[in-house]
Amino acid sequence: MYFLAEWFTPALLSAALLLWAAVLLAAAKPAFSALRRRNGAAVAAAAYLAVLWGLNAGLGGGQLAGMSYHLLGINLVTLMLGLPAALWLGTLLLVPYLGLHGAENLYAAGLNALFVLLPAAAANLLFRRLSSKLPDNLFVYIFLNGFLAAAAGMLLTGLSVVALLQFAGVFAAEALWQSAFPVFFLLAWGEAFLSGIFTAVFVALRPQWLATFDDTRFLRAENSIWK
């Protein structure tokens, strides 16, 4: 799911670019620190995003011609690298991804980042805050942060995308809410499954690839997964 520059006014596109540049600037120091320290995880995360974003389905005709759907992957990347690095990595991959659909669409990079990357990352942050209030349990970490946060992130992204398209008058509101938005409920299952499965695999085999996973917290001898 990406926005084309032709759908929006130059003023809105410019404002979104400036706002997203400010977000990236604020996140730059912790982001590049995480990318340097976790270069193996960063390469794996970049490959994961590239595959998911490359497997997209678009609508060539009808009321929603131009709409395109794909899984996000941002939830898992945030678990792997932390929020600042996930936003930077997502943006760096978003630029060539938009460029493949026309160089003019690079102007919409800020808007895409604000309404596609940020909602999923925000959902991940919210669920991690919630899990920190719960018992130190592997099941809580994997299920809440891996599965549920990914599904919530996809639904929140769908809500923000559809709301923006309605606000801009790109498509008819009825078509957006009755045809476009329900697709995100289907995508949420796939997003949750992939994110949750990879989270569980990394916990078992590559815990060092999860910046948000604390061995001393979850793997203490007295910790039981069934507590």
C-alpha positions, 0 to 999 in steps of 0.5 A: 500500500503506497500513495501516489503523488498525483493523489495529493496537493503539493502543499500536503506533500511538502508538509509531510516531507518536512514533518517526516524529515524532523522525525528522522532527524530526531531518531538519527543518533539511536537509529544509526547506533543500533544499525552499527551494533546489529548489522547482521539483524539489519541486513536480515530485516532489510531483506525481510522488508524487501520481500514483503513489499515486493509481493504486492497486489494492485487493483488495475481497474474499478473504483479503487484503481491504483490501490496496492496491498502488501504486508508491512513487516515493520513490527518484526523489524522494530522488535529486531532493531528498535523503533528509531532504526526501524523508521530509518530502515523503512524509509531507506527502503521506501524511497527506491520502492516508490521510485519503481512506480515513477520518480515523481512519487518520491515526492510522496515519501513523507506521506507514505512514511507517516501513514504507513510506517508510523502507525505500525511502529506505534502499535508495536511500541504500545504493545511493548509498553503493555507487555512490560506491565505483565509477568516476565514470560516468554509467551507474553513476549512472543504472543503480545509483541510478535502476534498481536502487535503486528495485527494491530499495526496492520489494522491501524495502518489500514485505518490511517490509510483509508482515512487519509484517502477519504480526506483527500477525496482520492476515492469514494468514501463508500468504496474505501470503507466497504471494499478497501478497509476490510482487506486489512483485516485479512492482511492482519492475519498474515502479518501476525503469523509471519511476525509471530513465527519469526519472533519465536524462531529468533527467541529460540535461535537468534535472541541477539537479533531482537533488540527488545528481548532481554535474556536476563529478564525472560530466560532466568532459571526460575522463569517458567513459560506457563507461569 
